[in-house]
């Protein structure tokens, strides 16, 4: 019998992962979100339940994907079920596939408390965006016991174009933090390069083409360069998330006694975006802080 699948956290990523698995013939049994209206809408779309409580997702599902926002949300959904709710109530035999970008130590905490409840966890850290979630081409860095990875793999193969088992859950989370740290630095650097080119009145299409053929090339150039030029910042990975993820990496660096000046400067830029009300723009929106004369006069859509 096919596993019954639940989702906790159905923002842009979680909802599209659920849609993808539904399209692939999987049994989506339940969805949950703190935004009750969003959960009900997706449940109606997918033909599944939308339990009012987290424990209802566990009861309805064999495998539960969690795609929540931060450490606090992760701790909340995996809190001890002392008040008759929480994902760990009746969790024996369940597999939790945790996809959020959170502090590595929190992944370790969740693994420990889930094990005490007779459940298994797998970190499935995503280095991809909304489009890849919908079309099944995510890049997944998985961490946890081999048995959990092998159990999850048939489902993950329907979501991902590439899957790597990189070690423990904590190691997967560290690797994801590093991926996002470097990506954020590249994004900030590209915005500055294009801003200076624009100030020098160079043809930005030409500049981007030259960058693509030289040492200035990057994946971010492919995904964000034209958007920075055209001020198209529809959100695929928000500045708010970039600030959070850079913060995770910087805390790891502090623990190891490292001074990461570029990462720190990048974190300050994305934090500034959040402070100035630009946090929900895509990370490409950092160009609004670097191009001369842009900030405060952004084109409304």
C-alpha positions in Angstrom: 0.0 0.0 0.0 1.3 3.4 -0.9 2.3 5.8 1.9 -0.1 8.5 2.9 1.7 11.8 2.7 1.2 14.9 4.8 2.6 18.4 4.5 3.2 20.9 7.3 4.0 24.4 5.9 2.4 25.0 2.6 4.0 28.3 1.5 5.3 28.6 -2.0 7.7 25.7 -1.7 5.6 23.3 0.4 2.4 23.8 -1.7 4.2 23.1 -5.0 6.0 20.0 -3.6 2.5 18.7 -2.6 1.2 19.5 -6.1 4.1 17.7 -7.7 3.6 14.6 -5.7 -0.1 14.6 -6.4 0.6 14.9 -10.1 3.0 11.9 -9.8 0.1 9.8 -8.4 1.1 9.9 -4.7 -1.6 9.9 -2.0 -1.6 13.4 -0.4 -3.6 12.8 2.8 -3.4 16.0 4.8 -2.0 19.5 4.7 -1.5 22.0 7.5 -0.5 25.6 7.8 -0.8 28.3 10.4 -2.7 30.2 7.7 -5.9 28.1 8.0 -7.4 29.6 4.8 -4.4 28.5 2.8 -4.5 25.0 4.1 -8.2 24.7 3.3 -7.7 26.0 -0.2 -4.9 23.6 -1.0 -6.8 20.7 0.6 -9.7 21.5 -1.7 -7.4 21.6 -4.7 -5.7 18.3 -3.9 -8.7 16.5 -2.5 -7.2 15.8 0.9 -7.9 16.7 4.6 -6.9 20.0 6.3 -6.7 19.1 10.0 -7.0 21.9 12.5 -4.3 20.4 14.6 -0.8 19.1 13.9 -1.6 15.8 15.4 -4.3 15.3 12.8 -1.6 15.4 10.1 0.3 12.7 11.9 -2.7 10.5 12.4 -3.6 10.8 8.7 -0.1 10.3 7.3 2.8 7.8 7.1 5.3 10.3 5.8 5.2 14.0 6.7 7.1 16.7 4.9 7.8 19.8 7.0 8.6 23.1 5.2 8.5 25.8 7.9 10.1 29.2 8.1 12.6 29.1 11.0 13.9 27.5 14.2 11.0 28.7 16.3 8.4 27.2 13.9 10.4 23.9 13.8 10.5 23.7 17.6 6.8 24.5 17.8 5.6 21.8 15.5 7.9 19.2 17.2 7.2 20.3 20.8 6.4 17.6 23.3 2.7 16.8 22.9 1.8 17.7 26.5 -1.3 19.6 25.5 -2.8 17.1 23.1 -1.3 18.4 19.9 2.0 18.4 18.0 3.4 16.2 15.2 4.9 13.8 17.8 1.5 12.8 19.2 1.0 9.3 17.9 4.1 9.5 15.8 5.4 6.0 16.2 6.5 4.5 12.8 6.2 7.9 11.0 8.9 9.4 8.8 9.4 13.1 9.0 11.2 14.7 6.0 12.3 18.1 7.2 13.0 20.6 4.3 13.4 23.9 6.1 16.6 25.9 6.2 17.2 26.0 10.0 20.1 26.0 12.4 21.9 22.6 12.3 21.6 22.1 16.0 17.8 22.3 15.7 17.8 19.5 13.1 19.7 17.5 15.8 17.2 18.4 18.4 14.3 17.3 16.2 16.0 14.0 15.4 16.4 13.3 19.0 12.9 14.1 20.2 11.4 12.2 17.2 13.4 9.1 18.0 12.0 9.2 21.6 8.5 9.1 20.1 9.3 6.1 17.9 9.5 8.2 14.7 12.3 8.7 12.2 13.6 11.9 10.6 15.5 12.9 7.5 16.8 16.3 6.7 16.1 17.1 3.0 17.7 20.5 2.5 16.8 22.2 -0.8 19.1 24.2 -3.0 16.4 25.2 -5.5 13.4 27.4 -5.9 9.6 27.4 -6.5 9.8 26.5 -10.2 12.0 23.4 -9.4 9.6 22.4 -6.6 6.7 22.4 -9.1 8.4 20.5 -11.9 10.3 18.0 -9.8 13.9 19.2 -10.4 14.9 20.1 -6.8 18.5 19.7 -5.7 18.3 17.9 -2.3 21.1 17.5 0.2 19.8 14.8 2.6 21.1 14.0 6.0 20.1 11.2 8.5 20.3 7.5 8.9 20.6 5.4 5.8 17.4 3.5 6.5 15.5 6.8 6.6 17.1 8.0 3.4 16.3 4.7 1.6 12.7 4.8 2.8 12.3 8.4 1.6 14.1 8.0 -1.7 11.2 6.9 -3.9 9.3 10.0 -3.0 12.3 12.3 -3.2 13.1 11.0 -6.7 9.7 12.4 -7.8 10.6 15.8 -6.4 14.3 16.1 -7.3 16.6 16.1 -10.3 19.5 15.4 -8.0 19.7 13.8 -4.6 22.8 13.6 -2.4 23.0 11.7 1.0 25.7 13.9 2.6 25.9 12.4 6.1 24.0 13.4 9.3 21.1 15.8 9.4 23.3 18.4 11.0 25.9 18.1 8.2 23.2 18.5 5.6 22.0 21.7 7.3 25.5 23.0 7.5 26.1 22.4 3.8 22.8 24.1 3.0 23.8 27.1 5.1 27.1 27.3 3.2 25.3 27.1 -0.2 23.0 29.9 0.7 25.8 32.0 2.2 27.9 31.8 -1.0 24.8 32.4 -3.2 23.9 35.5 -1.2 27.4 36.9 -1.5 27.3 36.3 -5.2 24.0 38.0 -5.5 25.2 41.1 -3.6 28.4 41.2 -5.7 26.5 41.0 -9.0 24.2 43.8 -7.9 27.2 46.0 -7.2 28.9 45.1 -10.5 25.8 45.9 -12.5 25.1 49.1 -10.5 28.6 50.4 -11.2 28.3 49.4 -14.9 25.0 51.3 -15.0 26.5 54.4 -13.4 29.2 54.3 -16.0 26.4 54.2 -18.7 27.5 50.8 -20.1 25.0 48.6 -22.0 23.9 46.2 -19.2 22.9 43.5 -21.7 26.5 43.7 -23.0 27.9 43.7 -19.5 25.9 40.6 -18.6 27.1 38.8 -21.7 30.8 39.7 -21.0 30.3 38.5 -17.4 28.9 35.2 -18.6 32.1 34.5 -20.6 34.6 35.5 -17.9 35.5 35.0 -14.3 32.5 37.1 -13.4 30.2 34.3 -14.4 27.9 32.7 -11.8 24.7 30.8 -11.4 23.2 34.0 -9.9 24.1 35.9 -13.1 21.9 33.4 -15.0 19.0 33.6 -12.6 19.1 37.2 -11.4 21.1 39.4 -13.7 18.4 40.3 -16.2 15.9 40.8 -13.3 18.3 43.2 -11.6 18.6 45.2 -14.8 14.8 45.2 -15.4 13.8 45.7 -11.8 11.7 42.4 -11.9 11.8 41.1 -8.3 8.9 38.6 -8.2 9.8 36.5 -5.3 11.4 33.1 -5.7 13.8 33.4 -2.7 13.1 36.4 -0.6 15.5 38.9 0.8 14.1 38.1 4.2 15.1 34.4 3.9 18.5 35.5 2.5 19.1 37.5 5.7 18.0 34.7 7.9 20.2 32.1 6.1 23.3 34.3 6.0 22.8 34.7 9.8 22.8 30.9 10.2 26.1 30.7 8.4 27.6 33.6 10.4 26.7 32.0 13.7 28.4 28.8 12.6 31.5 30.9 11.7 31.5 32.6 15.1 31.4 29.2 16.8 34.5 28.2 14.9 36.3 31.5 15.5 36.2 32.6 11.8 35.8 36.2 10.6 33.8 36.1 7.4 33.8 39.7 6.3 32.0 39.2 2.9 29.3 37.1 4.5 28.8 39.7 7.2 28.6 42.6 4.8 26.1 40.6 2.7 24.0 39.9 5.8 23.9 43.6 6.6 22.6 44.4 3.1 19.8 41.9 3.2 18.9 42.9 6.8 18.7 46.5 5.5 16.3 45.4 2.8 14.1 43.9 5.5 14.3 47.0 7.7 13.4 49.2 4.8 10.3 47.2 3.8 11.9 45.3 0.9 12.1 41.9 2.6 9.5 40.2 0.5 11.2 41.1 -2.7 13.2 38.4 -4.4 16.9 38.4 -3.4 17.6 40.1 -6.8 15.9 43.1 -5.2 19.3 43.9 -3.5 20.0 45.8 -6.7 17.5 48.4 -5.5 20.0 49.3 -2.8 23.0 49.5 -5.2 21.8 51.1 -8.4 22.0 54.9 -8.3 18.7 56.6 -7.7 16.6 53.5 -7.4 15.7 53.0 -3.7 12.5 54.7 -2.7 11.3 55.0 -6.4 10.7 51.4 -7.2 8.4 50.7 -10.1 5.0 49.6 -8.7 3.4 46.4 -10.2 
